[in-house]
Amino acid sequence: MPATTWREELMSEKFETARNFLLNHARDHEKACREFRWPELDTFNWALDWFDHVASGPRSRQTALWVIDESGHGTKRTFKELSERSSQVANYFRSLGVKRADRMMLMLGNIPALWEIILGAMKVGVVVTPTTTLLTGNELAERIHRGGIRHIVADSEYAARFPSESSECTRIAVGSSVPGWHAYGESEGAATRFEPTGPTSANDPLQLYFTSGTTSKPKLVVHSHTTYPVGHLSTMYWIGLRPGDIHCNVSAPGWAKHAWSCVFAPWNAEATVFVVNQRRFNAKSLLDALVSANVTTFCAPPTVWRMLVLEELGAFKTNLREVVSAGEPLNPEIITNVQQAWGLTIREGYGQTETTALVGCPPGEPVKAGSMGKTLPGYQTLILDSNNVEATEGELCVALEPRPTGVMIGYQQDDGTTARLHGAFHRTGDVVSRATEGHLTFIGRADDVFKSSDYRLSPFELESALIEHPEVVECAVVPSPDPLRLAIPKAFIVVKPGTSASRETALSIFQHVRRILAPYKRVRIIEFSELPKTISGKIRRVELRKIEAVKVRSGEKGPLEFREEDFPELGNGPRIERI
């Protein structure tokens, strides 16, 4: 445990006071929002000032990290053990010439070394760029260049992917030895006590994230030593974490959600981070692990929830208290299935790589069907229409006066400078509506919402209707250009294994949407197809829109494409629509 000054202790006390307020008012959302204040910190290093503080206190011997691999083997680290091990890593990095403000890329799976390195790098003051293990050599080369990377830590099995340009960086291999790379195992000989070279400014950069790039080239998001570590107090509150919880989050390293729920939120609450490390997702194995480990809180993206409900959930007797979802909106059918099986309601949360959780269904409050929740403590949101006038429907924006701690510093430009956020608000790019009681409902990305005739359609609303069909696993709705109505809704659909992508299935889906959607919202075209996704698993509707526009211009029709007019049995008569 490094020596601390009275000022550093004061910063930790401010953080803990803010943390305790949210823990103590976890079931009083109105008071939490009204009275919570972000701690005012001049200097702060979360790894040194908070994690090591916990490691020297009453929870020093509590398990901080628990990783289970595919063979069922588990590795546990207490707060004290992880504190000392990360100090070894910090000292090892320093011996290799790693300095404060240097850029370090991490390309590791969910193995214990990942958390050791995150904490160790933070202690040194390194700017960490977590990277998904799915990247190719060309993608890595671009990120090394754009991110100004000087050091690389990667699992030895991925070392061959790094381009020749990476030889200019300090390279550290985790696992087996790699020629030209340092061996991470050498860090075990370093001292277990780390002395920082000086205080860490609260505004110093800590993390550089590449966004998922659903609609454009990935942006580089810069977070500081407070925006994510302290900012995730809102995420801790939304999940409903408590000290001593065992928290499981399904997320791949390299994406912001991993930092949200596998690092900062649970450790802010002094909970255990529990990870099931799977190369290929296996729903039954995950559910078995939730039961055997007595996991109390669980977070997963919609894609995972859709896979879980294909299992007999009621047969898995879990100890879960809180279940949440984030990443994309969750279809109501999934929420109903989980409620029936476990008696628990999945609470949704919303945020971005650029922010922490800023909207969510608060713990202990009734969940409104279709709503992604209310504004969380520490944030103020507003909805602006196309004329920048406040409205009940429009683009969700975050008020920056006063500035919430959980909002990024800004975007890094290609020249290495950071374009800081200025002005009165931060635009999220997402369209929502707000009910009188404050509940927000997601409508779609600003780029995804489209008009058909004179109606404004939300792809998410139509997709939620489609996913209720028993044979539909995933789908994406995009506008198909139409000379009369500007556009008509088209659905690209993935059906369950064993279901035929046939005329009969298409007819069943058309009949289904006719029963539950108003005529102006009905999907008019269905195409059975795989869905293009980002490497973080988000659907690239922008790519589907481009594909559809080209097909319409050429008059092409896919072999697995079906239109309403192909089915006389639907009784397609003259349509009466508003044009």
NURO-423638 format. One line per field, with one value per residue (C-alpha): residue in one letter; x, y negated, z. Coordinates in steps of 0.02 Angstrom, whole numbers, plus 50000, padded with zeros to 5 digits. Example, Ala and Ser with C-alpha at 12.3 -4.5 7.8 and 13.67 -1.06 7.14 Angstrom:
<recs>
res	(A, S) $
u	(50615, 50684) $
v	(50225, 50053) $
w	(50390, 50357) $
</recs>
This chain:
<recs>
res	(M, P, A, T, T, W, R, E, E, L, M, S, E, K, F, E, T, A, R, N, F, L, L, N, H, A, R, D, H, E, K, A, C, R, E, F, R, W, P, E, L, D, T, F, N, W, A, L, D, W, F, D, H, V, A, S, G, P, R, S, R, Q, T, A, L, W, V, I, D, E, S, G, H, G, T, K, R, T, F, K, E, L, S, E, R, S, S, Q, V, A, N, Y, F, R, S, L, G, V, K, R, A, D, R, M, M, L, M, L, G, N, I, P, A, L, W, E, I, I, L, G, A, M, K, V, G, V, V, V, T, P, T, T, T, L, L, T, G, N, E, L, A, E, R, I, H, R, G, G, I, R, H, I, V, A, D, S, E, Y, A, A, R, F, P, S, E, S, S, E, C, T, R, I, A, V, G, S, S, V, P, G, W, H, A, Y, G, E, S, E, G, A, A, T, R, F, E, P, T, G, P, T, S, A, N, D, P, L, Q, L, Y, F, T, S, G, T, T, S, K, P, K, L, V, V, H, S, H, T, T, Y, P, V, G, H, L, S, T, M, Y, W, I, G, L, R, P, G, D, I, H, C, N, V, S, A, P, G, W, A, K, H, A, W, S, C, V, F, A, P, W, N, A, E, A, T, V, F, V, V, N, Q, R, R, F, N, A, K, S, L, L, D, A, L, V, S, A, N, V, T, T, F, C, A, P, P, T, V, W, R, M, L, V, L, E, E, L, G, A, F, K, T, N, L, R, E, V, V, S, A, G, E, P, L, N, P, E, I, I, T, N, V, Q, Q, A, W, G, L, T, I, R, E, G, Y, G, Q, T, E, T, T, A, L, V, G, C, P, P, G, E, P, V, K, A, G, S, M, G, K, T, L, P, G, Y, Q, T, L, I, L, D, S, N, N, V, E, A, T, E, G, E, L, C, V, A, L, E, P, R, P, T, G, V, M, I, G, Y, Q, Q, D, D, G, T, T, A, R, L, H, G, A, F, H, R, T, G, D, V, V, S, R, A, T, E, G, H, L, T, F, I, G, R, A, D, D, V, F, K, S, S, D, Y, R, L, S, P, F, E, L, E, S, A, L, I, E, H, P, E, V, V, E, C, A, V, V, P, S, P, D, P, L, R, L, A, I, P, K, A, F, I, V, V, K, P, G, T, S, A, S, R, E, T, A, L, S, I, F, Q, H, V, R, R, I, L, A, P, Y, K, R, V, R, I, I, E, F, S, E, L, P, K, T, I, S, G, K, I, R, R, V, E, L, R, K, I, E, A, V, K, V, R, S, G, E, K, G, P, L, E, F, R, E, E, D, F, P, E, L, G, N, G, P, R, I, E, R, I) $
u	(50000, 50083, 50104, 49966, 49960, 49820, 49760, 49748, 49654, 49534, 49500, 49462, 49345, 49251, 49230, 49173, 49048, 48968, 48970, 48889, 48751, 48697, 48709, 48603, 48469, 48464, 48276, 48233, 48261, 48184, 48297, 48450, 48426, 48384, 48526, 48669, 48823, 48976, 49132, 49243, 49416, 49575, 49685, 49628, 49698, 49561, 49680, 49788, 49660, 49510, 49554, 49708, 49605, 49478, 49621, 49687, 49518, 49391, 49361, 49545, 49516, 49353, 49365, 49382, 49398, 49335, 49364, 49301, 49368, 49282, 49351, 49267, 49432, 49414, 49544, 49510, 49601, 49561, 49567, 49733, 49809, 49755, 49818, 49991, 49995, 49946, 50084, 50206, 50141, 50158, 50339, 50374, 50301, 50409, 50565, 50526, 50519, 50331, 50288, 50139, 50031, 50105, 49977, 49960, 49854, 49781, 49727, 49678, 49531, 49441, 49592, 49651, 49802, 49685, 49628, 49806, 49864, 49719, 49755, 49944, 49937, 49819, 49940, 50079, 49964, 49964, 49824, 49750, 49668, 49574, 49553, 49443, 49531, 49436, 49537, 49640, 49817, 49759, 49637, 49771, 49890, 49760, 49724, 49908, 49932, 49775, 49794, 49978, 50014, 50187, 50163, 50067, 50013, 49934, 49900, 50038, 49915, 49872, 50051, 50067, 49924, 50019, 50095, 50281, 50255, 50216, 50401, 50430, 50323, 50366, 50281, 50234, 50163, 50049, 50064, 50197, 50357, 50358, 50521, 50546, 50418, 50445, 50371, 50234, 50283, 50441, 50329, 50309, 50484, 50443, 50411, 50235, 50242, 50222, 50269, 50192, 50302, 50174, 49987, 49875, 49772, 49587, 49580, 49729, 49679, 49657, 49569, 49556, 49410, 49365, 49176, 49085, 49058, 48879, 48854, 49027, 49214, 49250, 49283, 49416, 49337, 49451, 49408, 49499, 49545, 49374, 49252, 49244, 49307, 49204, 49072, 49021, 48943, 48787, 48809, 48833, 48670, 48574, 48629, 48584, 48754, 48791, 48952, 48985, 48882, 48943, 48917, 48924, 48928, 48936, 49048, 49205, 49361, 49396, 49226, 49170, 49035, 49173, 49244, 49067, 49019, 49175, 49286, 49222, 49040, 49063, 49226, 49152, 49025, 49157, 49077, 49156, 49182, 49132, 49175, 49137, 49274, 49200, 49278, 49109, 48954, 48865, 48702, 48686, 48864, 48837, 48674, 48756, 48894, 48770, 48691, 48851, 48934, 48778, 48788, 48677, 48678, 48685, 48703, 48697, 48664, 48503, 48592, 48639, 48466, 48390, 48503, 48467, 48279, 48299, 48348, 48227, 48263, 48148, 48258, 48405, 48379, 48485, 48518, 48496, 48426, 48452, 48453, 48490, 48524, 48616, 48695, 48537, 48352, 48280, 48124, 47975, 47951, 48120, 48075, 47912, 47999, 48126, 47989, 47890, 48042, 48132, 48007, 48133, 48109, 48253, 48290, 48362, 48500, 48566, 48732, 48868, 49054, 49058, 48965, 48925, 48747, 48640, 48465, 48398, 48256, 48302, 48310, 48155, 48041, 47906, 47966, 47860, 47841, 47940, 48033, 48221, 48198, 48225, 48373, 48497, 48575, 48711, 48638, 48514, 48441, 48339, 48256, 48285, 48190, 48269, 48259, 48351, 48191, 48145, 48011, 47934, 48011, 48178, 48364, 48417, 48547, 48647, 48656, 48837, 48800, 48839, 48949, 48918, 49077, 49030, 49045, 49204, 49338, 49308, 49357, 49538, 49576, 49693, 49829, 49828, 49740, 49577, 49422, 49345, 49158, 49094, 48925, 48770, 48739, 48809, 48707, 48687, 48622, 48477, 48294, 48182, 48014, 47978, 47817, 47748, 47817, 47993, 48004, 48106, 48066, 48195, 48139, 48301, 48464, 48437, 48507, 48390, 48218, 48131, 47970, 47845, 47710, 47686, 47722, 47883, 47932, 48048, 48142, 48154, 47965, 47940, 48084, 48006, 47846, 47938, 48042, 47882, 47856, 47914, 48028, 48120, 48287, 48352, 48296, 48333, 48208, 48265, 48177, 48158, 48143, 47967, 47914, 47743, 47772, 47956, 47998, 47915, 47976, 48082, 48140, 48299, 48266, 48366, 48258, 48287, 48396, 48290, 48164, 48155, 48178, 48028, 47871, 47770, 47878, 47866, 47676, 47669, 47773, 47667, 47510, 47590, 47634, 47460, 47385, 47489, 47540, 47438, 47424, 47543, 47678, 47668, 47824, 47795, 47950, 48040, 48210, 48291, 48473, 48619, 48639, 48798, 48869, 49010, 49143, 49056, 48899, 48789, 48686, 48746, 48579, 48672, 48748, 48578, 48506, 48642, 48617, 48429, 48448, 48561, 48440, 48291, 48383, 48434, 48262, 48344, 48247, 48336, 48294, 48238, 48143, 47954, 47832, 47656, 47586, 47661, 47526, 47346, 47292, 47331, 47184, 47283, 47153, 47170, 47265, 47194, 47343, 47392, 47509) $
v	(50000, 49837, 49696, 49565, 49381, 49302, 49223, 49390, 49460, 49313, 49352, 49533, 49477, 49363, 49507, 49627, 49501, 49483, 49672, 49703, 49577, 49677, 49842, 49773, 49703, 49844, 49861, 49676, 49618, 49447, 49404, 49481, 49370, 49216, 49222, 49320, 49217, 49277, 49266, 49118, 49193, 49101, 49255, 49434, 49602, 49731, 49880, 49800, 49695, 49811, 49990, 49995, 49910, 50051, 50178, 50111, 50109, 50234, 50310, 50343, 50532, 50527, 50596, 50449, 50553, 50726, 50794, 50964, 51036, 51157, 51309, 51249, 51200, 51044, 50914, 50799, 50642, 50548, 50359, 50369, 50494, 50393, 50232, 50306, 50394, 50235, 50141, 50271, 50241, 50052, 50070, 50188, 50065, 49927, 50037, 50052, 49863, 49845, 49668, 49566, 49511, 49645, 49738, 49926, 50046, 50199, 50349, 50481, 50595, 50611, 50680, 50624, 50535, 50410, 50338, 50340, 50239, 50115, 50074, 50073, 49958, 49842, 49829, 49774, 49650, 49735, 49697, 49869, 49918, 50082, 50174, 50318, 50480, 50488, 50355, 50395, 50336, 50189, 50133, 50145, 50043, 49906, 49901, 49898, 49750, 49653, 49687, 49640, 49808, 49830, 49992, 50153, 50291, 50439, 50622, 50720, 50806, 50637, 50574, 50631, 50516, 50359, 50272, 50242, 50060, 50120, 50165, 49982, 50005, 50090, 50259, 50375, 50548, 50632, 50821, 50914, 50827, 50732, 50681, 50494, 50474, 50455, 50593, 50534, 50669, 50569, 50446, 50572, 50528, 50343, 50262, 50270, 50090, 49951, 49769, 49647, 49509, 49381, 49348, 49387, 49241, 49284, 49220, 49320, 49438, 49619, 49713, 49698, 49796, 49827, 49819, 49965, 49870, 49920, 49773, 49706, 49727, 49763, 49607, 49596, 49557, 49488, 49518, 49451, 49520, 49464, 49471, 49662, 49719, 49591, 49568, 49750, 49714, 49687, 49860, 49937, 49855, 49912, 50094, 50092, 50156, 50176, 50214, 50401, 50436, 50560, 50471, 50552, 50450, 50527, 50415, 50434, 50337, 50192, 50110, 49977, 50089, 50201, 50055, 50007, 50171, 50280, 50149, 49983, 50007, 50168, 50115, 49945, 50045, 50163, 50309, 50462, 50461, 50633, 50679, 50834, 50836, 50918, 50918, 50958, 50910, 51055, 51008, 51165, 51154, 50972, 51013, 51158, 51040, 50909, 51043, 51125, 50959, 50887, 50733, 50594, 50464, 50495, 50385, 50441, 50361, 50401, 50526, 50631, 50618, 50680, 50833, 50864, 50870, 51012, 51117, 51179, 51033, 51094, 51248, 51139, 51093, 50937, 50822, 50668, 50508, 50386, 50418, 50280, 50252, 50120, 50094, 50088, 50084, 50248, 50320, 50334, 50519, 50559, 50462, 50560, 50728, 50689, 50623, 50784, 50895, 50806, 50680, 50543, 50395, 50348, 50164, 50073, 49944, 49823, 49738, 49722, 49748, 49560, 49571, 49681, 49743, 49586, 49660, 49818, 49906, 49872, 50017, 50038, 49938, 50013, 50040, 49958, 50070, 50006, 49875, 49871, 49781, 49610, 49493, 49560, 49464, 49342, 49310, 49188, 49230, 49134, 49175, 49060, 49061, 49022, 48836, 48857, 48822, 48927, 49055, 49217, 49311, 49280, 49306, 49350, 49225, 49214, 49046, 48991, 48846, 48907, 49038, 49218, 49308, 49458, 49369, 49390, 49257, 49257, 49340, 49364, 49298, 49381, 49254, 49314, 49163, 49180, 49086, 49050, 49040, 48862, 48782, 48813, 48996, 49156, 49235, 49424, 49451, 49554, 49507, 49531, 49476, 49422, 49459, 49338, 49441, 49434, 49605, 49604, 49718, 49757, 49727, 49755, 49684, 49515, 49592, 49744, 49664, 49638, 49575, 49682, 49579, 49444, 49558, 49561, 49741, 49812, 49968, 50024, 50023, 50130, 50246, 50270, 50328, 50446, 50525, 50581, 50705, 50875, 50912, 50744, 50733, 50567, 50435, 50262, 50144, 50015, 49904, 49974, 49829, 49814, 49689, 49657, 49663, 49609, 49772, 49930, 50038, 50188, 50318, 50421, 50574, 50716, 50864, 50994, 51146, 51279, 51153, 51143, 50973, 51012, 50937, 51018, 50937, 50768, 50783, 50824, 50670, 50556, 50623, 50593, 50409, 50378, 50433, 50319, 50167, 50024, 50028, 49882, 49970, 50140, 50217, 50231, 50332, 50475, 50544, 50688, 50642, 50633, 50462, 50360, 50312, 50214, 50313, 50264, 50354, 50204, 50214, 50099, 50038, 49908, 50050, 50131, 49964, 49948, 50127, 50101, 49937, 50022, 50169, 50055, 49952, 50109, 50191, 50340, 50456, 50579, 50766, 50760, 50596, 50590, 50446, 50425, 50427, 50601, 50670, 50661, 50753, 50595, 50512, 50366, 50245, 50062, 49973, 49814, 49719, 49542, 49489) $
w	(50000, 49948, 50070, 50054, 50098, 50197, 50034, 49945, 50095, 50083, 49899, 49944, 50083, 49962, 49841, 49977, 50045, 49872, 49851, 50019, 49983, 49830, 49924, 50065, 49948, 49821, 49844, 49847, 49669, 49693, 49839, 49756, 49603, 49705, 49831, 49751, 49709, 49617, 49727, 49684, 49660, 49615, 49616, 49606, 49555, 49576, 49584, 49719, 49812, 49808, 49761, 49874, 50009, 50001, 49998, 50163, 50250, 50318, 50145, 50110, 50110, 50012, 49836, 49717, 49557, 49515, 49340, 49282, 49121, 49002, 49093, 49252, 49335, 49440, 49488, 49635, 49692, 49852, 49856, 49950, 49829, 49677, 49755, 49782, 49613, 49519, 49611, 49548, 49372, 49393, 49450, 49305, 49180, 49253, 49235, 49048, 49028, 49033, 49092, 49144, 48996, 48880, 48773, 48802, 48700, 48787, 48685, 48810, 48843, 49009, 49103, 49276, 49201, 49118, 49285, 49355, 49206, 49207, 49390, 49367, 49216, 49309, 49454, 49337, 49250, 49081, 48956, 48919, 48754, 48780, 48615, 48562, 48521, 48356, 48266, 48111, 48075, 47968, 48102, 48234, 48128, 48109, 48295, 48342, 48224, 48270, 48456, 48466, 48549, 48626, 48723, 48685, 48803, 48716, 48741, 48658, 48541, 48463, 48446, 48264, 48214, 48256, 48105, 48084, 48134, 48311, 48334, 48375, 48530, 48694, 48674, 48817, 48790, 48917, 48911, 48813, 48757, 48592, 48504, 48513, 48654, 48841, 48949, 49066, 49189, 49229, 49323, 49464, 49525, 49550, 49719, 49789, 49850, 49722, 49751, 49627, 49559, 49614, 49627, 49480, 49418, 49416, 49237, 49171, 49029, 49083, 48942, 48754, 48681, 48500, 48478, 48397, 48234, 48193, 48074, 48036, 48064, 48249, 48352, 48488, 48656, 48792, 48976, 49128, 49299, 49359, 49212, 49211, 49383, 49480, 49345, 49362, 49530, 49425, 49349, 49522, 49576, 49421, 49436, 49621, 49679, 49864, 49959, 49958, 49802, 49672, 49507, 49336, 49176, 49003, 48901, 48795, 48842, 48727, 48742, 48863, 48938, 49005, 49105, 49158, 49236, 49251, 49334, 49401, 49452, 49552, 49634, 49676, 49777, 49850, 49761, 49681, 49493, 49429, 49249, 49146, 49014, 48858, 48685, 48610, 48705, 48789, 48874, 48980, 49046, 49093, 49183, 49275, 49332, 49394, 49502, 49568, 49612, 49696, 49586, 49655, 49516, 49329, 49177, 48996, 48826, 48731, 48617, 48769, 48847, 48684, 48692, 48876, 48855, 48731, 48882, 49015, 49132, 49269, 49292, 49348, 49531, 49545, 49693, 49584, 49660, 49516, 49327, 49204, 49020, 48920, 48749, 48645, 48690, 48749, 48669, 48789, 48749, 48831, 48988, 49002, 48982, 49120, 49235, 49215, 49243, 49386, 49455, 49416, 49301, 49188, 49214, 49066, 49071, 48942, 48915, 48786, 48767, 48795, 48962, 49108, 49140, 49124, 49105, 49183, 49270, 49452, 49575, 49680, 49565, 49453, 49275, 49142, 48990, 48842, 48942, 48963, 49129, 49204, 49213, 49343, 49489, 49438, 49265, 49191, 49020, 48895, 48729, 48581, 48416, 48246, 48286, 48452, 48547, 48698, 48657, 48719, 48572, 48491, 48519, 48695, 48759, 48919, 49006, 49033, 49149, 49280, 49197, 49253, 49306, 49199, 49030, 48928, 48909, 48721, 48557, 48508, 48335, 48210, 48252, 48433, 48506, 48601, 48545, 48714, 48740, 48745, 48752, 48855, 48810, 48736, 48595, 48607, 48430, 48498, 48476, 48628, 48696, 48874, 48970, 49100, 49246, 49174, 49091, 48930, 48784, 48651, 48472, 48376, 48320, 48238, 48079, 48088, 48114, 47947, 47868, 47774, 47692, 47824, 47970, 48071, 48107, 48239, 48182, 48363, 48386, 48230, 48279, 48451, 48368, 48251, 48390, 48475, 48334, 48401, 48253, 48248, 48339, 48275, 48152, 48086, 48005, 47877, 47750, 47575, 47449, 47378, 47241, 47318, 47506, 47512, 47602, 47666, 47812, 47767, 47892, 47878, 47985, 48065, 48114, 48248, 48209, 48127, 48057, 47869, 47786, 47678, 47605, 47745, 47879, 47793, 47784, 47969, 48010, 47901, 47986, 48155, 48124, 48052, 48216, 48326, 48222, 48152, 47961, 47935, 48039, 47956, 47883, 47696, 47645, 47731, 47684, 47776, 47794, 47913, 47995, 47972, 48141, 48216, 48307, 48468, 48407, 48365, 48206, 48065, 47999, 47897, 47794, 47769, 47712, 47580, 47521, 47506, 47411, 47283, 47263, 47235, 47103, 47009, 47025, 47110, 47223, 47336, 47331, 47513, 47497, 47516, 47493, 47558, 47383, 47357, 47473, 47408, 47566, 47665, 47579, 47513, 47450, 47408, 47547, 47623, 47690, 47724, 47583) $
</recs>
